[in-house]
Amino acid sequence: MGTNLKKLFLDDRFILVLIFINSVLIFIQDFDGAPAFLNYLDNFFTALFTVEMIIKIRYYGFQEYWRNLWNRFDFILIMIALFSLLIDLLDVGHNIPLSYILVLRVLRLFKSFRIFRFLPNINNIVKGLRNAMKASYFITFSFGVLLVILSVLTCSIFKNLAPEYFATPLQSVYSMFRLFSAEEWYGISDLISQRSSPAMAVFTKIYFIVLLFLAGVLGVSLINSIFVDAMVSDSSDRLQEKVDLLTRKIEVLIKSDEIKLPEVPEEDRVSEKKEDDL
């Protein structure tokens, strides 16, 4: 019985089913009028995940278990979920402020994040994201500095005309970020144009068009292109390495006469020669 139970909790397909059912359960819990027993059922799933963690630690050993990054991820999520379970078991929720109880209930949602480890090629995706972050952190930092500079400049120009958008540098940063994402950029410029003189209105529209094109279009597109290129470059490099290795093996086999290239028939050689003469 114990051996079968251990195999069951070491089976990723079984754990995936548990995570899926628990995610559906958490989703149903937030509906008004949801039965109270769903809370106990959710605690039961938390207990199952805890048993899974203990079995894996005893089976692999803690060092081997902890060496796997996904096991660390699972360990952290399960420990977070255990807080709410302990509160229910110890019945101390009435001594804890409501805001903390809500936070603990929200933390239960993190258990559903475990499903990401079962995505196909997730390790390659994570590695690609890591490479992309390394490749684009400088350009992203530079874009952030540009955002701050333009926000301060825009705040100094338009703070009196549009205080709801540019009253302070911090508020201006948020408004500029919305502008770079092309969200209501024309609404901001039109509002300022209505509150200013005709000459200032023309300047405002030109100013925001240039900002949107340089930072919102070119800047964001540059970051996206670097990010995507870095994500796929690792796969392209591995594919190129395999092609080079296969090419070298074929060359070695050809030189050792283990592989002979097919001889071209005489008729084909004659026709090729005629085509070359033409």
TORMAR-252469 format. One line per 8 residues: number of its first residue (from 1); their letters; for each residue x, y, z of N, C-alpha, C, O, CB. Coordinates in steps of 0.05 Angstrom, whole numbers. Glycine has a CB too. Layout:
% TORMAR-252469
NUM> a> X,Y,Z,X,Y,Z,X,Y,Z,X,Y,Z,X,Y,Z | ... $
END
This chain:
% TORMAR-252469
1> mgtnlkkl> 17,-24,0,0,0,0,17,25,0,12,44,-15,-19,0,24 | 38,24,18,56,48,19,71,52,-6,75,75,-15,75,45,42 | 79,30,-20,94,32,-45,76,44,-67,85,61,-82,105,5,-54 | 51,35,-68,33,45,-88,27,74,-83,25,90,-102,7,29,-88 | 24,82,-58,19,110,-51,43,128,-59,40,150,-70,13,114,-22 | 67,117,-55,91,132,-63,92,136,-93,98,158,-102,117,118,-53 | 87,115,-108,87,117,-137,66,136,-147,70,151,-166,82,89,-150 | 43,137,-133,22,155,-141,30,184,-139,25,200,-157,-3,149,-125 $
9> flddrfil> 43,191,-116,51,218,-112,76,226,-127,82,250,-130,55,223,-82 | 90,206,-137,113,212,-155,106,213,-184,123,219,-201,135,191,-151 | 80,208,-190,70,208,-217,61,237,-224,43,247,-212,47,188,-221 | 75,249,-243,69,277,-250,40,280,-261,28,301,-257,89,287,-271 | 30,260,-275,3,261,-286,-18,263,-263,-37,278,-266,-2,237,-303 | -13,248,-242,-32,249,-219,-31,276,-206,-52,287,-199,-25,227,-199 | -7,287,-202,-4,313,-190,-17,335,-207,-29,354,-197,26,320,-185 | -14,332,-234,-26,351,-252,-56,351,-250,-69,372,-250,-18,345,-281 $
17> vlifinsv> -68,328,-247,-97,326,-243,-105,339,-217,-126,353,-216,-106,296,-243 | -90,335,-196,-96,347,-170,-95,378,-172,-113,392,-161,-77,337,-148 | -75,388,-185,-72,417,-188,-95,429,-204,-106,450,-197,-45,424,-202 | -103,415,-225,-126,424,-241,-152,425,-225,-167,444,-226,-129,407,-266 | -157,403,-211,-182,402,-195,-181,424,-173,-202,437,-168,-185,374,-182 | -158,427,-160,-156,448,-139,-160,476,-151,-171,493,-138,-129,446,-125 | -150,481,-175,-153,507,-188,-182,513,-193,-192,535,-189,-137,508,-214 | -197,492,-203,-226,496,-208,-240,501,-181,-259,517,-180,-237,471,-221 $
25> lifiqdfd> -232,487,-160,-244,490,-134,-240,519,-123,-258,531,-113,-232,470,-114 | -216,529,-126,-210,556,-117,-227,576,-133,-236,596,-122,-180,563,-121 | -230,571,-159,-247,589,-175,-276,589,-166,-288,611,-164,-246,580,-205 | -286,566,-159,-314,565,-150,-318,578,-123,-339,588,-117,-324,535,-149 | -297,577,-106,-300,587,-78,-307,617,-77,-320,625,-58,-274,583,-64 | -299,632,-97,-303,661,-96,-331,669,-106,-337,693,-105,-283,675,-113 | -348,650,-114,-375,657,-121,-392,661,-95,-388,648,-75,-388,635,-139 | -411,680,-97,-429,684,-75,-446,659,-70,-456,647,-89,-446,709,-79 $
33> gapaflny> -449,652,-45,-465,629,-39,-451,602,-42,-464,581,-41,-489,629,-55 | -425,603,-45,-410,578,-48,-411,562,-22,-408,575,0,-380,583,-56 | -415,536,-22,-418,521,3,-392,522,19,-370,524,9,-425,492,-3 | -396,520,46,-373,523,64,-354,500,62,-330,503,68,-383,526,93 | -364,476,54,-346,453,54,-324,455,33,-305,440,34,-363,428,49 | -328,474,14,-307,477,-6,-281,487,7,-259,480,-3,-316,497,-27 | -283,502,28,-260,511,42,-244,488,54,-220,487,53,-267,531,64 | -259,469,66,-246,445,77,-235,427,56,-214,415,59,-266,429,94 $
41> ldnfftal> -248,427,33,-238,411,10,-212,423,0,-194,409,-8,-259,409,-12 | -211,449,-1,-186,463,-9,-163,457,10,-141,452,2,-191,493,-11 | -169,457,36,-149,449,56,-140,420,52,-116,414,57,-160,453,84 | -158,403,44,-151,375,38,-130,374,16,-111,358,17,-176,359,31 | -134,390,-5,-115,390,-28,-88,401,-19,-67,391,-27,-126,406,-51 | -89,421,-1,-64,431,9,-49,410,25,-24,407,23,-69,455,27 | -64,394,40,-52,372,55,-40,351,36,-19,340,41,-72,358,73 | -54,345,13,-44,326,-6,-18,336,-19,1,321,-22,-65,322,-28 $
49> ftvemiik> -16,362,-25,8,373,-36,31,372,-16,54,368,-23,3,402,-46 | 24,375,9,45,374,30,55,345,32,79,341,35,33,383,57 | 37,326,31,46,297,31,63,292,6,83,277,9,21,279,31 | 56,302,-17,72,299,-41,100,310,-36,120,297,-43,59,313,-65 | 102,333,-24,128,346,-19,145,328,0,169,324,-5,125,374,-7 | 133,318,21,147,302,40,157,276,28,179,267,32,129,295,64 | 140,263,11,147,238,-2,171,243,-21,189,226,-22,123,226,-17 | 170,264,-36,192,270,-54,218,276,-40,240,267,-48,185,293,-73 $
57> iryygfqe> 216,290,-17,241,296,-2,253,270,10,277,267,10,234,316,21 | 235,252,19,245,226,30,256,208,8,274,193,12,223,212,46 | 244,210,-16,251,192,-38,278,201,-51,296,185,-56,229,191,-59 | 280,227,-56,304,238,-70,326,246,-50,349,248,-58,296,261,-87 | 318,252,-25,337,265,-7,334,295,-10,329,305,-32,366,256,-13 | 338,309,12,332,338,11,351,353,-8,342,370,-23,335,350,39 | 376,346,-9,395,359,-27,388,355,-56,388,374,-72,424,350,-22 | 382,330,-63,374,325,-91,347,338,-98,344,348,-120,372,294,-95 $
65> ywrnlwnr> 329,337,-79,303,350,-83,307,380,-87,294,392,-105,284,345,-59 | 323,393,-70,326,422,-71,343,431,-95,341,454,-103,339,431,-46 | 358,412,-107,374,420,-130,357,426,-154,365,442,-172,394,397,-137 | 333,414,-155,315,419,-177,300,446,-172,287,449,-152,294,396,-181 | 302,465,-191,290,491,-187,259,490,-186,247,505,-171,298,509,-210 | 247,471,-200,218,469,-199,209,458,-172,188,465,-162,208,450,-221 | 225,441,-160,219,431,-133,220,454,-113,204,455,-94,238,409,-125 | 239,472,-116,241,496,-99,216,513,-102,204,523,-83,266,513,-106 $
73> fdfilimi> 208,516,-127,184,531,-133,159,519,-120,143,533,-108,179,533,-164 | 157,492,-122,134,479,-109,136,482,-78,115,486,-65,134,449,-116 | 159,479,-67,163,481,-38,154,508,-28,140,509,-8,193,476,-31 | 161,529,-42,154,556,-33,124,560,-34,112,571,-16,168,578,-50 | 112,551,-56,83,554,-60,67,538,-39,47,547,-28,74,546,-88 | 77,514,-33,63,497,-13,66,510,15,47,509,30,74,469,-13 | 89,520,21,93,533,47,75,557,50,64,563,72,122,540,52 | 71,572,29,53,595,30,25,586,35,10,598,51,55,611,3 $
81> alfsllid> 16,565,21,-11,555,25,-15,543,53,-38,543,62,-17,534,4 | 6,534,65,3,521,92,-5,542,113,-17,534,134,29,508,100 | 1,567,109,-7,588,128,-37,588,133,-47,588,155,3,615,119 | -52,589,111,-81,590,113,-91,563,124,-111,563,138,-94,595,86 | -78,541,118,-87,515,128,-83,514,158,-101,504,173,-71,492,115 | -61,524,168,-56,524,197,-76,542,212,-84,535,234,-27,533,203 | -83,564,200,-103,582,213,-129,568,216,-142,570,237,-106,607,197 | -138,553,196,-163,538,198,-161,515,218,-180,511,233,-171,527,170 $
89> lldvghni> -138,502,218,-136,479,237,-134,488,266,-145,475,283,-111,463,230 | -120,510,271,-117,520,298,-140,538,307,-142,545,330,-91,536,300 | -157,545,288,-181,561,294,-173,588,308,-184,595,328,-200,546,311 | -154,602,296,-145,627,307,-152,650,288,-142,672,292,-115,626,312 | -169,645,269,-176,666,249,-190,689,262,-188,712,253,-194,655,228 | -206,685,285,-220,707,297,-202,726,312,-210,748,318,-240,696,317 | -176,718,317,-157,736,330,-140,751,310,-123,767,318,-139,720,348 | -144,747,284,-128,759,263,-146,779,248,-169,773,241,-117,738,243 $
97> plsyilvl> -135,804,243,-151,824,228,-161,813,202,-148,796,189,-134,849,224 | -183,823,193,-196,814,168,-178,817,144,-177,800,126,-222,828,163 | -162,839,143,-145,844,121,-124,822,117,-117,814,95,-131,871,124 | -113,812,140,-94,791,138,-107,764,130,-95,749,115,-80,787,166 | -131,760,138,-146,736,130,-149,736,99,-146,716,86,-173,734,144 | -157,760,89,-160,762,60,-134,757,45,-134,744,24,-171,790,52 | -112,767,56,-86,762,43,-79,733,43,-70,722,23,-64,778,58 | -84,719,65,-79,691,66,-96,675,47,-87,655,35,-83,680,95 $
105> rvlrlfks> -121,683,44,-139,670,24,-129,674,-4,-130,656,-21,-168,681,27 | -118,698,-10,-107,703,-36,-82,686,-41,-78,677,-63,-100,733,-39 | -67,682,-19,-42,666,-22,-48,637,-31,-31,624,-43,-27,666,4 | -72,628,-26,-80,601,-34,-79,598,-65,-74,577,-76,-107,594,-24 | -84,620,-78,-84,620,-107,-57,611,-119,-56,601,-141,-92,647,-118 | -36,616,-104,-9,611,-114,-5,581,-119,13,573,-134,12,622,-95 | -21,564,-106,-18,536,-111,-23,529,-140,-11,510,-151,-37,520,-94 | -40,544,-153,-47,538,-181,-23,544,-200,-23,534,-222,-71,555,-190 $
113> frifrflp> -4,560,-190,19,566,-207,36,542,-212,53,542,-230,35,588,-195 | 32,521,-196,48,497,-200,43,484,-227,60,468,-237,42,477,-178 | 21,491,-239,14,478,-265,34,487,-287,36,473,-307,-14,486,-273 | 48,509,-282,67,518,-303,90,499,-307,101,498,-329,78,546,-295 | 97,484,-287,120,465,-290,114,442,-309,132,429,-318,128,454,-263 | 88,438,-315,80,416,-332,76,425,-361,69,409,-378,55,403,-322 | 81,451,-367,79,460,-394,100,448,-412,123,444,-402,81,491,-395 | 94,441,-437,114,429,-454,138,449,-459,133,473,-464,102,422,-481 $
121> ninnivkg> 162,439,-457,186,454,-462,188,479,-444,199,499,-451,187,464,-491 | 178,476,-419,178,499,-401,206,507,-394,212,531,-390,162,493,-376 | 225,487,-392,252,494,-385,265,511,-407,281,529,-401,268,468,-380 | 260,504,-432,271,520,-454,259,548,-454,272,568,-460,266,506,-481 | 233,550,-447,220,576,-446,232,593,-425,238,617,-429,190,573,-442 | 236,581,-401,248,596,-379,276,605,-385,284,627,-379,247,580,-353 | 291,587,-398,319,593,-405,319,616,-426,336,634,-425,333,569,-416 | 300,615,-445,298,636,-465,291,663,-452,302,683,-460,278,629,-486 $
129> lrnamkas> 273,662,-433,266,687,-419,289,698,-403,294,722,-403,242,682,-399 | 305,680,-391,329,690,-376,349,703,-395,360,723,-389,342,666,-361 | 353,690,-418,372,702,-438,361,728,-449,376,747,-453,376,682,-461 | 335,729,-453,323,754,-463,326,777,-443,331,800,-450,293,750,-470 | 322,771,-417,325,791,-396,354,801,-395,359,825,-392,317,780,-369 | 373,783,-398,401,791,-397,408,808,-421,423,827,-419,419,766,-397 | 396,802,-444,403,816,-469,390,844,-470,400,862,-483,395,800,-493 | 367,846,-457,352,871,-460,351,889,-435,337,909,-435,323,865,-468 $
137> yfitfsfg> 366,881,-414,363,897,-390,375,925,-393,365,944,-382,377,883,-367 | 397,927,-410,409,954,-413,391,972,-429,388,995,-422,437,951,-427 | 380,962,-451,362,978,-467,337,985,-452,325,1006,-456,355,964,-494 | 327,966,-435,304,972,-419,310,993,-398,294,1011,-393,294,946,-405 | 334,992,-386,342,1012,-367,344,1040,-381,336,1060,-370,368,1005,-353 | 356,1040,-404,358,1065,-419,331,1076,-426,327,1101,-425,375,1060,-445 | 313,1059,-433,285,1068,-440,272,1079,-415,258,1099,-417,269,1044,-451 | 277,1067,-392,266,1078,-367,277,1106,-360,263,1123,-351,272,1059,-344 $
145> vllvilsv> 303,1109,-365,315,1136,-361,303,1156,-380,297,1179,-372,346,1135,-364 | 299,1148,-405,287,1166,-425,258,1173,-416,250,1196,-419,286,1153,-453 | 244,1153,-405,217,1158,-396,216,1179,-374,199,1197,-374,204,1132,-386 | 235,1177,-355,236,1196,-333,243,1224,-343,230,1244,-334,256,1187,-312 | 262,1226,-361,270,1252,-371,247,1266,-386,241,1289,-382,295,1250,-390 | 234,1251,-403,212,1262,-419,188,1269,-400,173,1288,-405,203,1242,-440 | 185,1253,-379,163,1258,-360,168,1285,-345,149,1300,-342,160,1236,-340 | 192,1289,-337,199,1314,-323,196,1338,-342,185,1359,-334,227,1314,-311 $
153> ltcsifkn> 205,1334,-367,202,1356,-387,173,1362,-392,165,1385,-393,217,1348,-413 | 157,1341,-396,128,1345,-402,114,1357,-378,96,1373,-381,115,1318,-410 | 122,1349,-354,110,1361,-330,115,1390,-328,97,1406,-321,121,1347,-305 | 140,1399,-335,146,1427,-333,131,1444,-354,127,1468,-350,176,1431,-336 | 124,1431,-377,111,1446,-398,81,1447,-394,68,1468,-399,117,1433,-425 | 69,1424,-386,40,1422,-387,27,1419,-359,3,1414,-358,32,1399,-403 | 41,1423,-337,30,1418,-311,6,1437,-305,-12,1430,-291,51,1421,-289 | 8,1462,-316,-14,1481,-311,-38,1477,-330,-60,1484,-323,-3,1509,-314 $
161> lapeyfat> -32,1466,-353,-54,1461,-373,-69,1435,-368,-92,1433,-374,-42,1462,-401 | -55,1415,-357,-67,1389,-353,-57,1378,-326,-42,1358,-326,-61,1369,-376 | -65,1390,-304,-55,1380,-278,-64,1352,-271,-52,1338,-254,-64,1399,-256 | -86,1343,-283,-96,1316,-277,-77,1295,-289,-79,1271,-282,-124,1312,-287 | -60,1303,-308,-41,1284,-320,-12,1290,-313,4,1272,-311,-44,1285,-350 | -5,1315,-309,23,1323,-306,27,1342,-282,45,1359,-283,33,1337,-331 | 12,1338,-261,15,1356,-238,42,1352,-224,54,1371,-215,-8,1351,-218 | 51,1327,-222,76,1320,-209,93,1303,-228,81,1291,-247,72,1306,-182 $
169> plqsvysm> 119,1301,-224,135,1284,-241,126,1254,-240,127,1240,-260,164,1286,-233 | 118,1245,-216,109,1217,-214,84,1212,-229,81,1192,-243,105,1210,-184 | 65,1231,-227,40,1229,-243,46,1231,-273,32,1218,-289,20,1250,-234 | 65,1247,-279,73,1250,-307,85,1224,-318,81,1218,-342,93,1273,-310 | 101,1210,-302,112,1184,-310,90,1165,-318,91,1151,-338,130,1172,-288 | 69,1164,-301,47,1146,-307,32,1154,-333,25,1137,-349,27,1145,-284 | 28,1180,-336,15,1190,-360,31,1185,-385,20,1178,-406,9,1220,-358 | 57,1188,-383,75,1183,-406,76,1153,-413,77,1146,-436,103,1193,-400 $
177> frlfsaee> 75,1137,-392,74,1108,-398,49,1101,-413,49,1084,-431,76,1092,-371 | 26,1113,-405,1,1108,-420,4,1119,-448,-6,1107,-467,-22,1122,-406 | 18,1141,-452,22,1152,-478,38,1134,-496,32,1129,-519,35,1180,-476 | 60,1122,-484,78,1104,-499,63,1079,-507,70,1067,-528,103,1098,-483 | 44,1070,-492,28,1047,-499,5,1053,-518,-11,1036,-524,17,1033,-473 | 4,1078,-527,-16,1087,-547,-44,1086,-535,-64,1083,-550,-15,1070,-572 | -47,1088,-509,-73,1088,-496,-82,1117,-491,-71,1131,-475,-72,1072,-469 | -102,1126,-505,-114,1152,-503,-94,1175,-507,-96,1196,-494,-127,1155,-475 $
185> wygisdli> -74,1170,-524,-54,1192,-528,-67,1216,-540,-59,1239,-534,-31,1182,-545 | -85,1212,-559,-99,1234,-572,-117,1249,-552,-121,1273,-555,-114,1225,-596 | -128,1235,-532,-145,1248,-513,-130,1268,-496,-140,1290,-490,-159,1228,-495 | -106,1261,-489,-89,1280,-473,-82,1304,-489,-85,1327,-480,-64,1266,-463 | -73,1300,-514,-65,1323,-530,-89,1340,-538,-86,1365,-539,-51,1313,-556 | -112,1328,-543,-136,1344,-550,-145,1360,-526,-154,1383,-529,-158,1325,-560 | -144,1349,-502,-152,1364,-478,-134,1388,-474,-144,1410,-467,-151,1345,-454 | -108,1384,-477,-90,1407,-474,-94,1428,-495,-92,1452,-490,-60,1398,-474 $
193> sqrsspam> -100,1419,-520,-104,1437,-542,-129,1454,-537,-129,1478,-544,-107,1422,-568 | -150,1443,-525,-174,1458,-519,-169,1479,-498,-184,1500,-498,-196,1439,-511 | -150,1475,-481,-145,1494,-459,-123,1514,-465,-117,1531,-448,-138,1479,-434 | -112,1513,-489,-90,1531,-495,-96,1548,-520,-117,1544,-533,-64,1515,-500 | -77,1565,-527,-80,1582,-551,-76,1566,-576,-66,1544,-575,-60,1606,-550 | -84,1577,-599,-81,1562,-624,-52,1554,-630,-47,1531,-639,-91,1578,-648 | -33,1572,-624,-5,1565,-629,4,1543,-610,19,1524,-618,13,1590,-625 | -4,1545,-585,4,1524,-566,-10,1498,-572,2,1477,-567,-4,1533,-537 $
201> avftkiyf> -34,1499,-583,-48,1475,-591,-33,1460,-613,-30,1435,-612,-76,1481,-600 | -22,1475,-633,-7,1463,-654,19,1450,-643,26,1427,-650,0,1483,-676 | 32,1465,-625,57,1455,-613,51,1429,-597,66,1410,-598,69,1476,-594 | 28,1429,-583,21,1406,-566,17,1381,-583,27,1359,-577,-4,1412,-550 | 2,1384,-605,-3,1360,-622,23,1350,-635,27,1326,-636,-23,1368,-644 | 40,1368,-644,66,1360,-656,83,1347,-634,96,1326,-640,80,1384,-668 | 83,1358,-611,100,1348,-588,92,1319,-582,109,1302,-579,97,1366,-564 | 66,1314,-579,57,1287,-571,59,1267,-594,63,1244,-589,29,1289,-561 $
209> ivllflag> 56,1277,-619,60,1259,-641,89,1249,-643,95,1226,-647,53,1273,-668 | 108,1268,-639,136,1261,-639,143,1242,-616,158,1222,-620,154,1286,-638 | 132,1247,-592,137,1230,-570,127,1202,-575,140,1182,-569,124,1241,-544 | 103,1200,-585,91,1174,-590,106,1158,-611,110,1134,-608,62,1177,-599 | 116,1172,-632,130,1158,-653,158,1149,-644,166,1126,-648,133,1176,-677 | 173,1167,-631,200,1161,-623,201,1140,-600,216,1120,-601,215,1186,-615 | 186,1146,-579,187,1128,-555,167,1106,-557,173,1083,-551,183,1145,-530 | 142,1113,-564,121,1093,-563,123,1072,-586,117,1049,-581,95,1106,-565 $
217> vlgvslin> 132,1081,-609,133,1063,-632,162,1051,-635,166,1027,-634,125,1077,-658 | 181,1069,-640,208,1060,-644,220,1047,-619,233,1026,-620,226,1082,-654 | 217,1061,-596,229,1051,-571,219,1024,-563,234,1006,-558,225,1071,-549 | 193,1022,-561,180,997,-552,185,975,-573,190,952,-565,150,1000,-548 | 185,981,-598,191,961,-619,219,951,-617,224,927,-621,185,972,-647 | 238,969,-611,266,961,-607,269,941,-584,283,921,-587,284,985,-603 | 256,947,-562,258,930,-539,245,903,-545,257,882,-538,244,942,-514 | 222,903,-558,209,877,-565,226,860,-584,228,836,-581,182,883,-578 $
225> sifvdamv> 239,874,-604,255,859,-623,280,846,-609,286,823,-615,264,877,-646 | 293,861,-591,316,850,-577,307,827,-559,321,807,-557,330,872,-560 | 285,830,-546,275,810,-527,268,784,-542,276,762,-534,250,820,-512 | 253,787,-564,245,763,-580,270,750,-592,272,725,-593,225,770,-601 | 288,766,-603,312,754,-616,329,739,-595,340,718,-602,329,777,-628 | 331,749,-571,346,735,-550,333,709,-542,346,690,-535,350,753,-526 | 306,709,-542,292,685,-534,296,662,-554,299,639,-546,262,690,-532 | 296,668,-580,299,647,-600,327,641,-608,333,621,-621,283,655,-625 $
233> sdssdrlq> 346,659,-600,374,655,-609,386,630,-597,402,616,-610,391,679,-601 | 378,623,-572,389,599,-559,381,574,-575,398,556,-579,380,597,-530 | 356,572,-583,346,549,-598,360,549,-625,367,527,-635,316,550,-602 | 364,572,-638,377,573,-664,406,564,-661,416,550,-679,376,601,-676 | 419,572,-640,447,564,-636,449,534,-632,467,521,-643,459,578,-612 | 431,522,-616,432,493,-612,427,478,-638,439,458,-643,412,485,-591 | 408,488,-654,402,475,-680,426,477,-698,432,458,-712,378,488,-693 | 440,500,-698,463,503,-715,486,484,-706,500,473,-723,473,532,-715 $
241> ekvdlltr> 489,481,-680,509,462,-670,503,434,-679,522,419,-686,511,464,-639 | 478,426,-678,471,399,-687,476,395,-717,486,374,-725,442,393,-680 | 470,416,-732,475,414,-761,505,412,-767,513,396,-783,463,439,-776 | 521,428,-753,550,427,-756,561,400,-748,579,389,-762,564,449,-740 | 551,389,-726,560,363,-717,553,341,-737,569,323,-743,548,356,-689 | 529,342,-748,520,323,-768,537,325,-793,544,305,-806,491,326,-774 | 543,350,-801,560,354,-825,587,342,-821,598,330,-840,562,384,-831 | 599,346,-798,626,336,-793,626,305,-793,644,292,-803,637,346,-766 $
249> kievliks> 604,293,-782,603,264,-782,600,253,-810,613,233,-817,579,254,-765 | 585,266,-827,582,258,-855,608,260,-870,615,242,-885,560,274,-869 | 623,282,-865,649,285,-878,669,263,-869,684,253,-886,661,313,-871 | 668,256,-844,686,235,-834,679,208,-847,696,193,-856,685,232,-803 | 653,202,-849,644,177,-861,651,176,-890,658,155,-901,614,174,-857 | 649,199,-904,656,200,-933,685,195,-937,693,180,-955,648,227,-945 | 702,207,-920,731,204,-922,739,175,-916,759,165,-927,745,223,-904 | 725,162,-898,732,134,-891,719,114,-911,721,90,-906,723,128,-863 $
257> deiklpev> 706,124,-932,693,107,-952,670,90,-941,662,71,-954,713,90,-965 | 660,97,-918,637,82,-907,612,91,-921,592,76,-922,635,86,-877 | 612,115,-931,590,125,-947,600,134,-974,619,150,-975,575,149,-932 | 588,124,-994,596,132,-1021,573,148,-1033,550,141,-1032,602,107,-1038 | 581,170,-1045,562,187,-1058,551,172,-1083,566,159,-1097,574,214,-1066 | 526,174,-1088,514,160,-1111,526,172,-1137,528,196,-1141,484,163,-1112 | 533,153,-1155,544,162,-1180,522,173,-1199,500,162,-1199,559,138,-1194 | 529,193,-1213,510,206,-1231,510,190,-1257,531,186,-1269,516,236,-1236 $
265> peedrvse> 487,181,-1266,486,166,-1292,497,182,-1315,497,207,-1314,457,158,-1298 | 507,168,-1335,520,180,-1358,501,198,-1372,508,220,-1381,531,159,-1377 | 476,190,-1375,456,207,-1389,452,234,-1375,449,255,-1388,429,192,-1392 | 451,232,-1347,447,257,-1332,471,276,-1335,468,300,-1337,442,251,-1303 | 495,264,-1336,519,280,-1339,519,294,-1366,527,318,-1368,544,264,-1335 | 511,280,-1387,510,292,-1414,490,315,-1415,496,336,-1426,503,270,-1435 | 466,310,-1402,446,331,-1403,455,355,-1387,449,378,-1394,419,320,-1392 | 468,350,-1364,478,373,-1348,499,388,-1364,500,413,-1362,490,364,-1322 $
273> kkeddl> 516,374,-1379,537,388,-1395,524,405,-1417,534,427,-1422,556,367,-1408 | 503,395,-1429,489,410,-1449,477,435,-1438,477,457,-1450,467,394,-1463 | 465,432,-1413,453,456,-1400,474,476,-1394,469,500,-1397,438,448,-1375 | 498,467,-1385,520,486,-1379,529,500,-1404,536,524,-1403,543,471,-1366 | 530,486,-1427,539,498,-1452,519,519,-1461,526,540,-1472,542,478,-1474 | 493,514,-1456,473,534,-1464,475,558,-1446,460,577,-1450,444,522,-1462 $
END
